[in-house]
Amino acid sequence: MGFENLDVWKRSCRLSCEVYKSMADCRDYGFKDQITRSSLSIPSNIAEGFERGSIKDKRKFYLYARGSAGELKTQVYIGQRIGYVSSEAGNHWCDELVDIQKMLTGLIKKAEG
């Protein structure tokens, strides 16, 4: 089994694609860069952690992914308040992030033994 089979990776990839598509026309390039990078970081760190050999490394990258999920959630909240992210999209993304963070917590615990 590869990381591509992990539901948490699949869901975080879908979320990242949604964020990228939603931000395509955003002219605030600093905000756009930050929110898309944090969304991309979640599945990327899951994949990197999965491919690492040691339990310590796996855990470290899963923790990075969970941290990026918190970063993205913060940016979504701010994006909603300043009108860059619609309430509907932002609420959906935050709901997804809650589930993704729970799934990552499970991966972290599994990596710990």
C-alpha positions as CSV (number, residue, x, y, z in Angstrom):
1,M,0.0,0.0,0.0
2,G,1.2,3.5,-0.8
3,F,0.3,6.9,0.6
4,E,-2.1,7.3,-2.4
5,N,-4.4,4.8,-0.6
6,L,-4.6,6.8,2.6
7,D,-8.0,8.5,2.9
8,V,-6.4,11.4,4.7
9,W,-4.0,12.0,1.8
10,K,-6.9,11.8,-0.7
11,R,-9.1,14.2,1.2
12,S,-6.3,16.7,1.8
13,C,-5.4,16.6,-1.9
14,R,-9.0,17.3,-2.9
15,L,-9.0,20.2,-0.4
16,S,-5.8,21.6,-1.8
17,C,-7.2,21.5,-5.3
18,E,-10.4,23.3,-4.1
19,V,-8.3,26.0,-2.4
20,Y,-6.1,26.5,-5.5
21,K,-9.2,26.7,-7.8
22,S,-11.0,29.1,-5.5
23,M,-7.9,31.4,-5.2
24,A,-7.1,31.5,-8.9
25,D,-8.4,35.0,-9.4
26,C,-7.3,36.4,-6.1
27,R,-5.1,39.5,-6.8
28,D,-3.7,39.6,-3.3
29,Y,-0.7,37.5,-4.2
30,G,0.7,37.3,-0.7
31,F,-2.5,35.9,0.7
32,K,-3.0,33.6,-2.3
33,D,0.6,32.3,-2.0
34,Q,0.2,31.6,1.7
35,I,-3.1,29.9,1.6
36,T,-2.3,27.7,-1.4
37,R,1.1,26.8,0.1
38,S,-0.4,25.7,3.4
39,S,-3.0,23.6,1.6
40,L,-0.4,22.0,-0.5
41,S,1.8,21.3,2.5
42,I,-0.8,18.9,4.1
43,P,-0.8,16.1,1.5
44,S,2.8,16.7,0.7
45,N,3.9,16.1,4.3
46,I,1.6,13.1,4.6
47,A,3.3,11.6,1.6
48,E,6.8,12.4,2.8
49,G,6.1,11.0,6.2
50,F,4.6,7.8,4.8
51,E,7.8,7.3,2.7
52,R,10.2,7.8,5.6
53,G,11.8,4.7,7.1
54,S,11.8,5.5,10.8
55,I,8.9,5.9,13.1
56,K,10.3,9.1,14.4
57,D,10.5,10.6,10.9
58,K,7.0,9.5,10.0
59,R,5.6,11.1,13.2
60,K,7.5,14.3,12.5
61,F,6.0,14.8,9.0
62,Y,2.5,13.8,10.1
63,L,2.9,16.5,12.8
64,Y,4.0,19.0,10.2
65,A,0.9,18.1,8.2
66,R,-1.4,18.6,11.2
67,G,0.4,22.0,11.8
68,S,-0.2,23.0,8.2
69,A,-3.9,22.1,8.6
70,G,-4.1,24.5,11.6
71,E,-2.3,27.2,9.5
72,L,-4.8,26.7,6.7
73,K,-7.7,26.9,9.0
74,T,-6.5,30.2,10.3
75,Q,-6.1,31.6,6.8
76,V,-9.6,30.4,5.8
77,Y,-11.0,32.2,8.8
78,I,-9.2,35.4,7.9
79,G,-10.1,35.0,4.2
80,Q,-13.7,34.7,5.1
81,R,-13.6,37.9,7.2
82,I,-11.8,40.0,4.5
83,G,-14.1,38.7,1.7
84,Y,-11.5,36.5,-0.1
85,V,-13.2,33.2,0.8
86,S,-17.0,32.7,0.7
87,S,-18.7,31.6,3.8
88,E,-19.9,28.4,2.1
89,A,-16.5,27.4,0.9
90,G,-14.8,28.4,4.1
91,N,-17.2,26.5,6.3
92,H,-16.8,23.4,4.1
93,W,-13.0,23.7,4.2
94,C,-12.9,24.1,8.0
95,D,-15.2,21.0,8.4
96,E,-12.8,19.1,6.1
97,L,-9.8,20.3,8.1
98,V,-11.4,19.1,11.4
99,D,-11.8,15.6,9.9
100,I,-8.3,15.7,8.4
101,Q,-6.7,16.8,11.7
102,K,-8.5,13.9,13.5
103,M,-7.3,11.5,10.8
104,L,-3.7,12.8,11.2
105,T,-3.9,12.4,15.0
106,G,-4.8,8.7,14.3
107,L,-1.8,8.4,12.0
108,I,0.5,10.0,14.6
109,K,-0.7,7.6,17.3
110,K,-0.3,4.6,15.0
111,A,3.3,5.7,14.2
112,E,4.0,5.9,17.9
113,G,3.1,2.2,18.2
